[in-house]
Amino acid sequence: MTNSIKNELKDIPSFHPVVIIGGGIVGSGIFRELSLHQVGCLLIDKFDFSSQTSQSSSKMLHGGIRYLENMDFSLVWEALKEKNRWLEIAPHLCYPKHFSMPVYKESSRPLWMIHAGVFLYDILSGFKNMPHKRTNKEQTLEEHPYLRDQGLKGAGVYSDAIVDDAKMTLECIYDGLKERDSYACNYTSLVKAERKKDSNNKELYFLTMKDEITGQTREMVCEHLVFATGPFTDRLLKDLNLFSWTPKLILSKGSHLWFSKEDFPLENPVVLTPDDGRVIFVIPQGNKVLVGTTEKAATSEFNQEASQEEIEYLLNNLREYFPKAQLAQEHIMASFAGLRPLVREDEGSDLGKVARHHKIYQPQDHAYVILGGKYTTFRVMASDLVKILFSQMKKTYHPELSLTPFRQKSTYLPWKPIDLDRQKLKTILDRECPKTFEDLILRRMGVWNLEEAPHIREFLKENESLWLPKLRVPEDWAQIIKDN
Ligand SMILES: Cc1cc2nc3c(=O)[nH]c(=O)nc-3n(C[C@H](O)[C@H](O)[C@H](O)COP(=O)(O)OP(=O)(O)OC[C@H]3O[C@@H](n4cnc5c(N)ncnc54)[C@H](O)[C@@H]3O)c2cc1C
């Protein structure tokens, strides 16, 4: 049933029962569900798949231990269930880890409360989590020798999972593309939408899509239209003016920093809980350490760079909790930021406490808008939307389908590097839909700095004839390859 991958707007049919706008984790999850139910569907994204919020997360599949404080047990229970499911379904993309939450004399939450919290977390997982631990000062320092010892009382240790967020989204798409009549086009944006009658007097959506690389536009028609556009939703729906829409999002910006393990030798994740009530995750991954995140109200969905203020906030906390590491601005290898698409509850909501529940709206016949949620619960979000869609289409929903493993795995996984050869590169180019050089190295290979991966740089240089004619290569990337 595998169709050869057609992901150019000009090559695909013009009618689709369902069109999904947005190829982040939410849109890709819906695409996969529909494909598993053999419903023809087109997924489009304005940029590369998984290049926006869904590659800028803290890269955890987690229940959200901090939501225990809000007594949001149903959210934590659901997210823990999903986390543990993905550990079984896709062990090549995620793995469990223990996270230590140290408690100091001045901490706002006492040690007994943290110990009770990690126990409750395991109960809510149905004891499927790796078991929690309660460590005293000595045990905590043995595990994390770089932590400040002054005032340390001990730690609560719970387990969550680390995920390759960009790859998980991409594999949902590869899986969806296994079915006939499923199409996915990156660098394709929705620029105009209208609901009107066709020649048979049937009400349909007439969509104008733009190929962002060639600039060409094309008309597409569909019966059902799904918006899975995350933080971009309010702006897009205002611009399209397809139906009446009151803005529903509060955008919360979260910034992260990457350090090299040489500068920050940390082996296991630590969760910092500074006095201001925020939570900072410090997560070693391979030979790097990820530190984040901030929670800052954002005014524009396009400003996705960490500000100097946010960088300093994270650095100050690192210096406070890991004084022996002596981290400074020059140790930061890279930084990135993303916007949480949180659904507005009331005006005064504290960003850290706004619930991560998702919401589905039907602002017009056969139009669906899905908002909120979190990466970990994307399968539940997709399944809820598809159930509503199927009730309109008079189709039966089969919940067990999305619990099956992905049918096409990524050729190259940065966590388990393999020797690349020409055939593997051809497979990536033909079946994994990269359209620019950045798509190839950043999201298909997981390399964000070619200087850090000399073997890949060499390989790409030797095999330039394979990828150069197929990909759009910005001058600075071409220069990097030439210079080395
Ligand atoms: C800093 C941060 C840390 C986080 N950490 C975690 C975590 O550790 N674990 C967790 O579970 N969750 C986490 N989250 C939440 C999670 O990342 C998001 O909930 C999730 O990625 C949102 O996915 P999405 O598909 O809704 O949005 P996106 O990934 O942003 O996808 C929306 C897509 O719509 C596309 N689009 C927009 N306009 C158009 C158009 N006109 N035409 C076509 N396409 C369009 C965009 O290009 C984009 O790719 C975090 C979020 C942030 C910001």
The ligand as an ORCA input file, in Angstrom:
! r2SCAN-3c Opt
* xyz 0 1
  C       9.687     25.892     25.792
  C       8.725     24.762     25.709
  C       9.017     23.567     26.332
  C       8.105     22.510     26.248
  N       8.446     21.317     26.796
  C       7.586     20.280     26.707
  C       7.974     19.011     27.198
  O       9.106     18.799     27.640
  N       7.059     18.007     27.136
  C       5.799     18.198     26.634
  O       5.006     17.260     26.666
  N       5.429     19.383     26.087
  C       6.300     20.411     26.104
  N       5.966     21.615     25.542
  C       4.687     21.744     24.836
  C       4.777     21.199     23.405
  O       6.037     21.459     22.843
  C       3.692     21.832     22.543
  O       2.450     21.684     23.195
  C       3.600     21.182     21.163
  O       4.862     21.059     20.552
  C       2.687     22.008     20.276
  O       2.617     21.374     19.027
  P       1.720     21.953     17.870
  O       1.693     20.948     16.794
  O       0.414     22.397     18.442
  O       2.458     23.313     17.430
  P       3.685     23.529     16.406
  O       4.733     22.525     16.596
  O       4.080     24.961     16.513
  O       3.013     23.268     14.996
  C       2.151     24.197     14.367
  C       2.555     24.260     12.910
  O       1.609     25.049     12.169
  C       2.319     25.588     11.069
  N       1.569     26.693     10.450
  C       1.284     27.892     10.992
  N       0.611     28.645     10.096
  C       0.464     27.906      8.972
  C      -0.134     28.136      7.691
  N      -0.708     29.293      7.363
  N      -0.093     27.149      6.763
  C       0.504     25.973      7.046
  N       1.088     25.708      8.242
  C       1.068     26.660      9.192
  C       3.637     26.030     11.694
  O       4.655     26.182     10.719
  C       3.911     24.915     12.697
  O       4.840     23.948     12.214
  C       6.876     22.676     25.573
  C       6.594     23.878     24.926
  C       7.523     24.905     24.977
  C       7.237     26.157     24.245
*
